[in-house]
Amino acid sequence: MKRYYYKKEKVLLCARALFGQKEDYREDDYRKYQGMEVVVHPDGRFSVWGNLGEEDADLLRDTKPDHANVLPQAMALADDVTNE
């Protein structure tokens, strides 16, 4: 499993890449996050977490396949990547 991390300045870019195609997408919904984490499983499924600071986070996307093929664009924006 790989974890992709996005710092504050890239949160909106990551959110736009991952969620911008949704009809109800609003950039302001993601401004509150200090960072984002995308967890990618070996089978291509991924989940997204919004970091609110300290040890608090919101699950923004449960673990699901990438049917919309949005993951490659978001992965390219990552500030850091770790393997587990």
mmCIF file as gemmi writes it, N, C-alpha and C atoms, coordinates in Angstrom:
data_model
loop_
_atom_site.group_PDB
_atom_site.id
_atom_site.type_symbol
_atom_site.label_atom_id
_atom_site.label_alt_id
_atom_site.label_comp_id
_atom_site.label_asym_id
_atom_site.label_entity_id
_atom_site.label_seq_id
_atom_site.pdbx_PDB_ins_code
_atom_site.Cartn_x
_atom_site.Cartn_y
_atom_site.Cartn_z
_atom_site.occupancy
_atom_site.B_iso_or_equiv
_atom_site.pdbx_formal_charge
_atom_site.auth_seq_id
_atom_site.auth_asym_id
_atom_site.pdbx_PDB_model_num
ATOM 1 N N . MET Axp A 1 ? 0.854 -1.153 0 1 0 ? 1 A 1
ATOM 2 C CA . MET Axp A 1 ? 0 0 0 1 0 ? 1 A 1
ATOM 3 C C . MET Axp A 1 ? 0.914 1.232 0 1 0 ? 1 A 1
ATOM 4 N N . LYS Axp A 2 ? 0.499 2.259 -0.752 1 0 ? 2 A 1
ATOM 5 C CA . LYS Axp A 2 ? 1.244 3.512 -0.796 1 0 ? 2 A 1
ATOM 6 C C . LYS Axp A 2 ? 0.385 4.622 -0.214 1 0 ? 2 A 1
ATOM 7 N N . ARG Axp A 3 ? 1.05 5.533 0.462 1 0 ? 3 A 1
ATOM 8 C CA . ARG Axp A 3 ? 0.382 6.7 1.019 1 0 ? 3 A 1
ATOM 9 C C . ARG Axp A 3 ? 0.979 7.95 0.369 1 0 ? 3 A 1
ATOM 10 N N . TYR Axp A 4 ? 0.108 8.786 -0.16 1 0 ? 4 A 1
ATOM 11 C CA . TYR Axp A 4 ? 0.51 10.034 -0.798 1 0 ? 4 A 1
ATOM 12 C C . TYR Axp A 4 ? 0.066 11.183 0.102 1 0 ? 4 A 1
ATOM 13 N N . TYR Axp A 5 ? 1.001 12.093 0.41 1 0 ? 5 A 1
ATOM 14 C CA . TYR Axp A 5 ? 0.729 13.197 1.32 1 0 ? 5 A 1
ATOM 15 C C . TYR Axp A 5 ? 0.787 14.522 0.574 1 0 ? 5 A 1
ATOM 16 N N . TYR Axp A 6 ? -0.134 15.398 0.935 1 0 ? 6 A 1
ATOM 17 C CA . TYR Axp A 6 ? -0.245 16.714 0.308 1 0 ? 6 A 1
ATOM 18 C C . TYR Axp A 6 ? -0.27 17.767 1.403 1 0 ? 6 A 1
ATOM 19 N N . LYS Axp A 7 ? 0.625 18.737 1.308 1 0 ? 7 A 1
ATOM 20 C CA . LYS Axp A 7 ? 0.674 19.83 2.281 1 0 ? 7 A 1
ATOM 21 C C . LYS Axp A 7 ? -0.373 20.866 1.925 1 0 ? 7 A 1
ATOM 22 N N . LYS Axp A 8 ? -0.581 21.792 2.84 1 0 ? 8 A 1
ATOM 23 C CA . LYS Axp A 8 ? -1.645 22.798 2.732 1 0 ? 8 A 1
ATOM 24 C C . LYS Axp A 8 ? -1.748 23.432 1.348 1 0 ? 8 A 1
ATOM 25 N N . GLU Axp A 9 ? -0.627 23.831 0.77 1 0 ? 9 A 1
ATOM 26 C CA . GLU Axp A 9 ? -0.678 24.526 -0.519 1 0 ? 9 A 1
ATOM 27 C C . GLU Axp A 9 ? -1.141 23.633 -1.672 1 0 ? 9 A 1
ATOM 28 N N . LYS Axp A 10 ? -1.12 22.334 -1.476 1 0 ? 10 A 1
ATOM 29 C CA . LYS Axp A 10 ? -1.557 21.428 -2.539 1 0 ? 10 A 1
ATOM 30 C C . LYS Axp A 10 ? -2.904 20.765 -2.267 1 0 ? 10 A 1
ATOM 31 N N . VAL Axp A 11 ? -3.507 21.056 -1.127 1 0 ? 11 A 1
ATOM 32 C CA . VAL Axp A 11 ? -4.787 20.433 -0.769 1 0 ? 11 A 1
ATOM 33 C C . VAL Axp A 11 ? -5.856 20.73 -1.816 1 0 ? 11 A 1
ATOM 34 N N . LEU Axp A 12 ? -5.988 21.988 -2.21 1 0 ? 12 A 1
ATOM 35 C CA . LEU Axp A 12 ? -7.026 22.348 -3.184 1 0 ? 12 A 1
ATOM 36 C C . LEU Axp A 12 ? -6.747 21.747 -4.559 1 0 ? 12 A 1
ATOM 37 N N . LEU Axp A 13 ? -5.478 21.67 -4.945 1 0 ? 13 A 1
ATOM 38 C CA . LEU Axp A 13 ? -5.127 21.044 -6.223 1 0 ? 13 A 1
ATOM 39 C C . LEU Axp A 13 ? -5.472 19.561 -6.206 1 0 ? 13 A 1
ATOM 40 N N . CYS Axp A 14 ? -5.171 18.898 -5.107 1 0 ? 14 A 1
ATOM 41 C CA . CYS Axp A 14 ? -5.487 17.473 -4.964 1 0 ? 14 A 1
ATOM 42 C C . CYS Axp A 14 ? -7.002 17.268 -4.958 1 0 ? 14 A 1
ATOM 43 N N . ALA Axp A 15 ? -7.717 18.088 -4.199 1 0 ? 15 A 1
ATOM 44 C CA . ALA Axp A 15 ? -9.177 17.969 -4.135 1 0 ? 15 A 1
ATOM 45 C C . ALA Axp A 15 ? -9.797 18.171 -5.515 1 0 ? 15 A 1
ATOM 46 N N . ARG Axp A 16 ? -9.304 19.142 -6.253 1 0 ? 16 A 1
ATOM 47 C CA . ARG Axp A 16 ? -9.819 19.398 -7.603 1 0 ? 16 A 1
ATOM 48 C C . ARG Axp A 16 ? -9.571 18.194 -8.505 1 0 ? 16 A 1
ATOM 49 N N . ALA Axp A 17 ? -8.376 17.598 -8.411 1 0 ? 17 A 1
ATOM 50 C CA . ALA Axp A 17 ? -8.051 16.428 -9.237 1 0 ? 17 A 1
ATOM 51 C C . ALA Axp A 17 ? -8.935 15.231 -8.889 1 0 ? 17 A 1
ATOM 52 N N . LEU Axp A 18 ? -9.184 15.035 -7.592 1 0 ? 18 A 1
ATOM 53 C CA . LEU Axp A 18 ? -9.93 13.857 -7.155 1 0 ? 18 A 1
ATOM 54 C C . LEU Axp A 18 ? -11.441 14.021 -7.198 1 0 ? 18 A 1
ATOM 55 N N . PHE Axp A 19 ? -11.926 15.229 -6.92 1 0 ? 19 A 1
ATOM 56 C CA . PHE Axp A 19 ? -13.366 15.427 -6.757 1 0 ? 19 A 1
ATOM 57 C C . PHE Axp A 19 ? -13.973 16.456 -7.709 1 0 ? 19 A 1
ATOM 58 N N . GLY Axp A 20 ? -13.155 17.138 -8.485 1 0 ? 20 A 1
ATOM 59 C CA . GLY Axp A 20 ? -13.628 18.225 -9.34 1 0 ? 20 A 1
ATOM 60 C C . GLY Axp A 20 ? -14.649 17.828 -10.387 1 0 ? 20 A 1
ATOM 61 N N . GLN Axp A 21 ? -14.71 16.576 -10.757 1 0 ? 21 A 1
ATOM 62 C CA . GLN Axp A 21 ? -15.668 16.124 -11.763 1 0 ? 21 A 1
ATOM 63 C C . GLN Axp A 21 ? -17.07 15.936 -11.191 1 0 ? 21 A 1
ATOM 64 N N . LYS Axp A 22 ? -17.192 15.968 -9.866 1 0 ? 22 A 1
ATOM 65 C CA . LYS Axp A 22 ? -18.502 15.784 -9.241 1 0 ? 22 A 1
ATOM 66 C C . LYS Axp A 22 ? -19.348 17.04 -9.399 1 0 ? 22 A 1
ATOM 67 N N . GLU Axp A 23 ? -20.606 16.843 -9.634 1 0 ? 23 A 1
ATOM 68 C CA . GLU Axp A 23 ? -21.527 17.953 -9.867 1 0 ? 23 A 1
ATOM 69 C C . GLU Axp A 23 ? -21.615 18.89 -8.657 1 0 ? 23 A 1
ATOM 70 N N . ASP Axp A 24 ? -21.526 18.348 -7.459 1 0 ? 24 A 1
ATOM 71 C CA . ASP Axp A 24 ? -21.657 19.161 -6.251 1 0 ? 24 A 1
ATOM 72 C C . ASP Axp A 24 ? -20.312 19.615 -5.664 1 0 ? 24 A 1
ATOM 73 N N . TYR Axp A 25 ? -19.228 19.533 -6.454 1 0 ? 25 A 1
ATOM 74 C CA . TYR Axp A 25 ? -17.9 19.938 -5.991 1 0 ? 25 A 1
ATOM 75 C C . TYR Axp A 25 ? -17.859 21.431 -5.669 1 0 ? 25 A 1
ATOM 76 N N . ARG Axp A 26 ? -17.36 21.752 -4.478 1 0 ? 26 A 1
ATOM 77 C CA . ARG Axp A 26 ? -17.149 23.138 -4.059 1 0 ? 26 A 1
ATOM 78 C C . ARG Axp A 26 ? -15.778 23.223 -3.42 1 0 ? 26 A 1
ATOM 79 N N . GLU Axp A 27 ? -14.911 24.025 -3.969 1 0 ? 27 A 1
ATOM 80 C CA . GLU Axp A 27 ? -13.55 24.151 -3.475 1 0 ? 27 A 1
ATOM 81 C C . GLU Axp A 27 ? -13.513 24.585 -2.007 1 0 ? 27 A 1
ATOM 82 N N . ASP Axp A 28 ? -14.456 25.416 -1.602 1 0 ? 28 A 1
ATOM 83 C CA . ASP Axp A 28 ? -14.487 25.901 -0.22 1 0 ? 28 A 1
ATOM 84 C C . ASP Axp A 28 ? -14.634 24.766 0.797 1 0 ? 28 A 1
ATOM 85 N N . ASP Axp A 29 ? -15.197 23.651 0.402 1 0 ? 29 A 1
ATOM 86 C CA . ASP Axp A 29 ? -15.363 22.51 1.304 1 0 ? 29 A 1
ATOM 87 C C . ASP Axp A 29 ? -14.019 21.928 1.741 1 0 ? 29 A 1
ATOM 88 N N . TYR Axp A 30 ? -12.95 22.209 1.001 1 0 ? 30 A 1
ATOM 89 C CA . TYR Axp A 30 ? -11.64 21.614 1.261 1 0 ? 30 A 1
ATOM 90 C C . TYR Axp A 30 ? -10.635 22.594 1.848 1 0 ? 30 A 1
ATOM 91 N N . ARG Axp A 31 ? -10.976 23.849 1.959 1 0 ? 31 A 1
ATOM 92 C CA . ARG Axp A 31 ? -10.057 24.87 2.489 1 0 ? 31 A 1
ATOM 93 C C . ARG Axp A 31 ? -9.693 24.645 3.954 1 0 ? 31 A 1
ATOM 94 N N . LYS Axp A 32 ? -10.525 23.965 4.709 1 0 ? 32 A 1
ATOM 95 C CA . LYS Axp A 32 ? -10.293 23.766 6.141 1 0 ? 32 A 1
ATOM 96 C C . LYS Axp A 32 ? -9.186 22.761 6.443 1 0 ? 32 A 1
ATOM 97 N N . TYR Axp A 33 ? -8.77 22.001 5.454 1 0 ? 33 A 1
ATOM 98 C CA . TYR Axp A 33 ? -7.79 20.94 5.685 1 0 ? 33 A 1
ATOM 99 C C . TYR Axp A 33 ? -6.359 21.459 5.625 1 0 ? 33 A 1
ATOM 100 N N . GLN Axp A 34 ? -5.557 21.044 6.605 1 0 ? 34 A 1
ATOM 101 C CA . GLN Axp A 34 ? -4.151 21.411 6.656 1 0 ? 34 A 1
ATOM 102 C C . GLN Axp A 34 ? -3.313 20.512 5.753 1 0 ? 34 A 1
ATOM 103 N N . GLY Axp A 35 ? -3.856 19.396 5.396 1 0 ? 35 A 1
ATOM 104 C CA . GLY Axp A 35 ? -3.179 18.449 4.528 1 0 ? 35 A 1
ATOM 105 C C . GLY Axp A 35 ? -4.155 17.389 4.071 1 0 ? 35 A 1
ATOM 106 N N . MET Axp A 36 ? -3.708 16.566 3.135 1 0 ? 36 A 1
ATOM 107 C CA . MET Axp A 36 ? -4.522 15.461 2.644 1 0 ? 36 A 1
ATOM 108 C C . MET Axp A 36 ? -3.642 14.234 2.527 1 0 ? 36 A 1
ATOM 109 N N . GLU Axp A 37 ? -4.276 13.08 2.676 1 0 ? 37 A 1
ATOM 110 C CA . GLU Axp A 37 ? -3.576 11.807 2.516 1 0 ? 37 A 1
ATOM 111 C C . GLU Axp A 37 ? -4.427 10.91 1.625 1 0 ? 37 A 1
ATOM 112 N N . VAL Axp A 38 ? -3.798 10.341 0.615 1 0 ? 38 A 1
ATOM 113 C CA . VAL Axp A 38 ? -4.45 9.39 -0.278 1 0 ? 38 A 1
ATOM 114 C C . VAL Axp A 38 ? -3.773 8.043 -0.057 1 0 ? 38 A 1
ATOM 115 N N . VAL Axp A 39 ? -4.558 7.033 0.286 1 0 ? 39 A 1
ATOM 116 C CA . VAL Axp A 39 ? -4.043 5.689 0.528 1 0 ? 39 A 1
ATOM 117 C C . VAL Axp A 39 ? -4.432 4.821 -0.664 1 0 ? 39 A 1
ATOM 118 N N . VAL Axp A 40 ? -3.418 4.309 -1.368 1 0 ? 40 A 1
ATOM 119 C CA . VAL Axp A 40 ? -3.647 3.499 -2.573 1 0 ? 40 A 1
ATOM 120 C C . VAL Axp A 40 ? -3.263 2.049 -2.298 1 0 ? 40 A 1
ATOM 121 N N . HIS Axp A 41 ? -4.205 1.156 -2.506 1 0 ? 41 A 1
ATOM 122 C CA . HIS Axp A 41 ? -3.994 -0.271 -2.294 1 0 ? 41 A 1
ATOM 123 C C . HIS Axp A 41 ? -3.419 -0.905 -3.565 1 0 ? 41 A 1
ATOM 124 N N . PRO Axp A 42 ? -2.757 -2.037 -3.433 1 0 ? 42 A 1
ATOM 125 C CA . PRO Axp A 42 ? -2.154 -2.7 -4.597 1 0 ? 42 A 1
ATOM 126 C C . PRO Axp A 42 ? -3.147 -3.019 -5.722 1 0 ? 42 A 1
ATOM 127 N N . ASP Axp A 43 ? -4.409 -3.221 -5.389 1 0 ? 43 A 1
ATOM 128 C CA . ASP Axp A 43 ? -5.401 -3.541 -6.418 1 0 ? 43 A 1
ATOM 129 C C . ASP Axp A 43 ? -5.998 -2.298 -7.087 1 0 ? 43 A 1
ATOM 130 N N . GLY Axp A 44 ? -5.488 -1.089 -6.745 1 0 ? 44 A 1
ATOM 131 C CA . GLY Axp A 44 ? -5.945 0.139 -7.394 1 0 ? 44 A 1
ATOM 132 C C . GLY Axp A 44 ? -7.023 0.898 -6.644 1 0 ? 44 A 1
ATOM 133 N N . ARG Axp A 45 ? -7.596 0.304 -5.607 1 0 ? 45 A 1
ATOM 134 C CA . ARG Axp A 45 ? -8.587 1.021 -4.8 1 0 ? 45 A 1
ATOM 135 C C . ARG Axp A 45 ? -7.871 2.096 -3.986 1 0 ? 45 A 1
ATOM 136 N N . PHE Axp A 46 ? -8.594 3.178 -3.675 1 0 ? 46 A 1
ATOM 137 C CA . PHE Axp A 46 ? -7.977 4.204 -2.839 1 0 ? 46 A 1
ATOM 138 C C . PHE Axp A 46 ? -8.993 4.901 -1.953 1 0 ? 46 A 1
ATOM 139 N N . SER Axp A 47 ? -8.473 5.494 -0.875 1 0 ? 47 A 1
ATOM 140 C CA . SER Axp A 47 ? -9.281 6.3 0.044 1 0 ? 47 A 1
ATOM 141 C C . SER Axp A 47 ? -8.593 7.643 0.223 1 0 ? 47 A 1
ATOM 142 N N . VAL Axp A 48 ? -9.352 8.638 0.696 1 0 ? 48 A 1
ATOM 143 C CA . VAL Axp A 48 ? -8.816 9.992 0.86 1 0 ? 48 A 1
ATOM 144 C C . VAL Axp A 48 ? -9.194 10.506 2.241 1 0 ? 48 A 1
ATOM 145 N N . TRP Axp A 49 ? -8.204 11.083 2.928 1 0 ? 49 A 1
ATOM 146 C CA . TRP Axp A 49 ? -8.391 11.665 4.256 1 0 ? 49 A 1
ATOM 147 C C . TRP Axp A 49 ? -8.005 13.13 4.217 1 0 ? 49 A 1
ATOM 148 N N . GLY Axp A 50 ? -8.806 13.975 4.858 1 0 ? 50 A 1
ATOM 149 C CA . GLY Axp A 50 ? -8.496 15.387 5.02 1 0 ? 50 A 1
ATOM 150 C C . GLY Axp A 50 ? -8.015 15.629 6.438 1 0 ? 50 A 1
ATOM 151 N N . ASN Axp A 51 ? -6.808 16.169 6.595 1 0 ? 51 A 1
ATOM 152 C CA . ASN Axp A 51 ? -6.193 16.392 7.893 1 0 ? 51 A 1
ATOM 153 C C . ASN Axp A 51 ? -6.647 17.73 8.467 1 0 ? 51 A 1
ATOM 154 N N . LEU Axp A 52 ? -7.288 17.69 9.633 1 0 ? 52 A 1
ATOM 155 C CA . LEU Axp A 52 ? -7.769 18.901 10.305 1 0 ? 52 A 1
ATOM 156 C C . LEU Axp A 52 ? -6.78 19.413 11.349 1 0 ? 52 A 1
ATOM 157 N N . GLY Axp A 53 ? -5.674 18.741 11.538 1 0 ? 53 A 1
ATOM 158 C CA . GLY Axp A 53 ? -4.682 19.128 12.532 1 0 ? 53 A 1
ATOM 159 C C . GLY Axp A 53 ? -4.676 18.16 13.693 1 0 ? 53 A 1
ATOM 160 N N . GLU Axp A 54 ? -3.565 18.233 14.486 1 0 ? 54 A 1
ATOM 161 C CA . GLU Axp A 54 ? -3.402 17.318 15.611 1 0 ? 54 A 1
ATOM 162 C C . GLU Axp A 54 ? -3.647 15.887 15.143 1 0 ? 54 A 1
ATOM 163 N N . GLU Axp A 55 ? -4.606 15.217 15.741 1 0 ? 55 A 1
ATOM 164 C CA . GLU Axp A 55 ? -4.908 13.829 15.367 1 0 ? 55 A 1
ATOM 165 C C . GLU Axp A 55 ? -6.316 13.699 14.814 1 0 ? 55 A 1
ATOM 166 N N . ASP Axp A 56 ? -6.828 14.773 14.241 1 0 ? 56 A 1
ATOM 167 C CA . ASP Axp A 56 ? -8.198 14.791 13.745 1 0 ? 56 A 1
ATOM 168 C C . ASP Axp A 56 ? -8.202 14.797 12.215 1 0 ? 56 A 1
ATOM 169 N N . ALA Axp A 57 ? -9.021 13.95 11.616 1 0 ? 57 A 1
ATOM 170 C CA . ALA Axp A 57 ? -9.098 13.861 10.159 1 0 ? 57 A 1
ATOM 171 C C . ALA Axp A 57 ? -10.505 13.456 9.743 1 0 ? 57 A 1
ATOM 172 N N . ASP Axp A 58 ? -10.867 13.846 8.532 1 0 ? 58 A 1
ATOM 173 C CA . ASP Axp A 58 ? -12.147 13.451 7.938 1 0 ? 58 A 1
ATOM 174 C C . ASP Axp A 58 ? -11.897 12.452 6.818 1 0 ? 58 A 1
ATOM 175 N N . LEU Axp A 59 ? -12.7 11.409 6.766 1 0 ? 59 A 1
ATOM 176 C CA . LEU Axp A 59 ? -12.665 10.477 5.644 1 0 ? 59 A 1
ATOM 177 C C . LEU Axp A 59 ? -13.459 11.112 4.503 1 0 ? 59 A 1
ATOM 178 N N . LEU Axp A 60 ? -12.778 11.477 3.428 1 0 ? 60 A 1
ATOM 179 C CA . LEU Axp A 60 ? -13.412 12.154 2.302 1 0 ? 60 A 1
ATOM 180 C C . LEU Axp A 60 ? -13.849 11.182 1.208 1 0 ? 60 A 1
ATOM 181 N N . ARG Axp A 61 ? -13.217 10.032 1.17 1 0 ? 61 A 1
ATOM 182 C CA . ARG Axp A 61 ? -13.583 8.995 0.2 1 0 ? 61 A 1
ATOM 183 C C . ARG Axp A 61 ? -13.226 7.657 0.816 1 0 ? 61 A 1
ATOM 184 N N . ASP Axp A 62 ? -14.209 6.8 0.939 1 0 ? 62 A 1
ATOM 185 C CA . ASP Axp A 62 ? -13.96 5.459 1.434 1 0 ? 62 A 1
ATOM 186 C C . ASP Axp A 62 ? -13.188 4.682 0.368 1 0 ? 62 A 1
ATOM 187 N N . THR Axp A 63 ? -12.604 3.573 0.74 1 0 ? 63 A 1
ATOM 188 C CA . THR Axp A 63 ? -11.791 2.785 -0.177 1 0 ? 63 A 1
ATOM 189 C C . THR Axp A 63 ? -12.649 2.187 -1.291 1 0 ? 63 A 1
ATOM 190 N N . LYS Axp A 64 ? -12.403 2.679 -2.524 1 0 ? 64 A 1
ATOM 191 C CA . LYS Axp A 64 ? -13.14 2.24 -3.707 1 0 ? 64 A 1
ATOM 192 C C . LYS Axp A 64 ? -12.209 2.237 -4.912 1 0 ? 64 A 1
ATOM 193 N N . PRO Axp A 65 ? -12.588 1.532 -5.968 1 0 ? 65 A 1
ATOM 194 C CA . PRO Axp A 65 ? -11.794 1.559 -7.204 1 0 ? 65 A 1
ATOM 195 C C . PRO Axp A 65 ? -11.821 2.943 -7.857 1 0 ? 65 A 1
ATOM 196 N N . ASP Axp A 66 ? -10.839 3.203 -8.69 1 0 ? 66 A 1
ATOM 197 C CA . ASP Axp A 66 ? -10.713 4.483 -9.397 1 0 ? 66 A 1
ATOM 198 C C . ASP Axp A 66 ? -11.351 4.374 -10.782 1 0 ? 66 A 1
ATOM 199 N N . HIS Axp A 67 ? -12.67 4.289 -10.831 1 0 ? 67 A 1
ATOM 200 C CA . HIS Axp A 67 ? -13.368 4.154 -12.108 1 0 ? 67 A 1
ATOM 201 C C . HIS Axp A 67 ? -13.261 5.405 -12.975 1 0 ? 67 A 1
ATOM 202 N N . ALA Axp A 68 ? -13.106 6.572 -12.359 1 0 ? 68 A 1
ATOM 203 C CA . ALA Axp A 68 ? -13.032 7.836 -13.108 1 0 ? 68 A 1
ATOM 204 C C . ALA Axp A 68 ? -11.605 8.155 -13.548 1 0 ? 68 A 1
ATOM 205 N N . ASN Axp A 69 ? -10.626 7.325 -13.168 1 0 ? 69 A 1
ATOM 206 C CA . ASN Axp A 69 ? -9.223 7.493 -13.543 1 0 ? 69 A 1
ATOM 207 C C . ASN Axp A 69 ? -8.68 8.863 -13.121 1 0 ? 69 A 1
ATOM 208 N N . VAL Axp A 70 ? -8.982 9.276 -11.905 1 0 ? 70 A 1
ATOM 209 C CA . VAL Axp A 70 ? -8.515 10.558 -11.376 1 0 ? 70 A 1
ATOM 210 C C . VAL Axp A 70 ? -7.225 10.424 -10.574 1 0 ? 70 A 1
ATOM 211 N N . LEU Axp A 71 ? -6.89 9.238 -10.169 1 0 ? 71 A 1
ATOM 212 C CA . LEU Axp A 71 ? -5.742 9.01 -9.302 1 0 ? 71 A 1
ATOM 213 C C . LEU Axp A 71 ? -4.396 9.428 -9.904 1 0 ? 71 A 1
ATOM 214 N N . PRO Axp A 72 ? -4.09 9.126 -11.158 1 0 ? 72 A 1
ATOM 215 C CA . PRO Axp A 72 ? -2.773 9.511 -11.691 1 0 ? 72 A 1
ATOM 216 C C . PRO Axp A 72 ? -2.477 11.01 -11.589 1 0 ? 72 A 1
ATOM 217 N N . GLN Axp A 73 ? -3.457 11.838 -11.84 1 0 ? 73 A 1
ATOM 218 C CA . GLN Axp A 73 ? -3.245 13.285 -11.755 1 0 ? 73 A 1
ATOM 219 C C . GLN Axp A 73 ? -2.952 13.699 -10.311 1 0 ? 73 A 1
ATOM 220 N N . ALA Axp A 74 ? -3.684 13.152 -9.369 1 0 ? 74 A 1
ATOM 221 C CA . ALA Axp A 74 ? -3.467 13.476 -7.959 1 0 ? 74 A 1
ATOM 222 C C . ALA Axp A 74 ? -2.125 12.951 -7.467 1 0 ? 74 A 1
ATOM 223 N N . MET Axp A 75 ? -1.737 11.754 -7.875 1 0 ? 75 A 1
ATOM 224 C CA . MET Axp A 75 ? -0.47 11.18 -7.443 1 0 ? 75 A 1
ATOM 225 C C . MET Axp A 75 ? 0.707 12.045 -7.867 1 0 ? 75 A 1
ATOM 226 N N . ALA Axp A 76 ? 0.62 12.653 -9.021 1 0 ? 76 A 1
ATOM 227 C CA . ALA Axp A 76 ? 1.699 13.498 -9.526 1 0 ? 76 A 1
ATOM 228 C C . ALA Axp A 76 ? 1.893 14.755 -8.689 1 0 ? 76 A 1
ATOM 229 N N . LEU Axp A 77 ? 0.911 15.151 -7.914 1 0 ? 77 A 1
ATOM 230 C CA . LEU Axp A 77 ? 0.971 16.368 -7.099 1 0 ? 77 A 1
ATOM 231 C C . LEU Axp A 77 ? 1.54 16.145 -5.7 1 0 ? 77 A 1
ATOM 232 N N . ALA Axp A 78 ? 1.749 14.908 -5.298 1 0 ? 78 A 1
ATOM 233 C CA . ALA Axp A 78 ? 2.116 14.578 -3.924 1 0 ? 78 A 1
ATOM 234 C C . ALA Axp A 78 ? 3.423 15.232 -3.478 1 0 ? 78 A 1
ATOM 235 N N . ASP Axp A 79 ? 3.424 15.683 -2.223 1 0 ? 79 A 1
ATOM 236 C CA . ASP Axp A 79 ? 4.641 16.226 -1.611 1 0 ? 79 A 1
ATOM 237 C C . ASP Axp A 79 ? 5.532 15.122 -1.081 1 0 ? 79 A 1
ATOM 238 N N . ASP Axp A 80 ? 4.929 13.999 -0.7 1 0 ? 80 A 1
ATOM 239 C CA . ASP Axp A 80 ? 5.676 12.89 -0.124 1 0 ? 80 A 1
ATOM 240 C C . ASP Axp A 80 ? 4.919 11.596 -0.372 1 0 ? 80 A 1
ATOM 241 N N . VAL Axp A 81 ? 5.652 10.488 -0.493 1 0 ? 81 A 1
ATOM 242 C CA . VAL Axp A 81 ? 5.049 9.165 -0.716 1 0 ? 81 A 1
ATOM 243 C C . VAL Axp A 81 ? 5.758 8.165 0.189 1 0 ? 81 A 1
ATOM 244 N N . THR Axp A 82 ? 4.982 7.299 0.846 1 0 ? 82 A 1
ATOM 245 C CA . THR Axp A 82 ? 5.562 6.225 1.63 1 0 ? 82 A 1
ATOM 246 C C . THR Axp A 82 ? 4.962 4.889 1.195 1 0 ? 82 A 1
ATOM 247 N N . ASN Axp A 83 ? 5.759 3.827 1.346 1 0 ? 83 A 1
ATOM 248 C CA . ASN Axp A 83 ? 5.316 2.458 1.056 1 0 ? 83 A 1
ATOM 249 C C . ASN Axp A 83 ? 5.122 1.709 2.368 1 0 ? 83 A 1
ATOM 250 N N . GLU Axp A 84 ? 4.073 0.921 2.437 1 0 ? 84 A 1
ATOM 251 C CA . GLU Axp A 84 ? 3.859 0.087 3.618 1 0 ? 84 A 1
ATOM 252 C C . GLU Axp A 84 ? 3.701 -1.357 3.188 1 0 ? 84 A 1
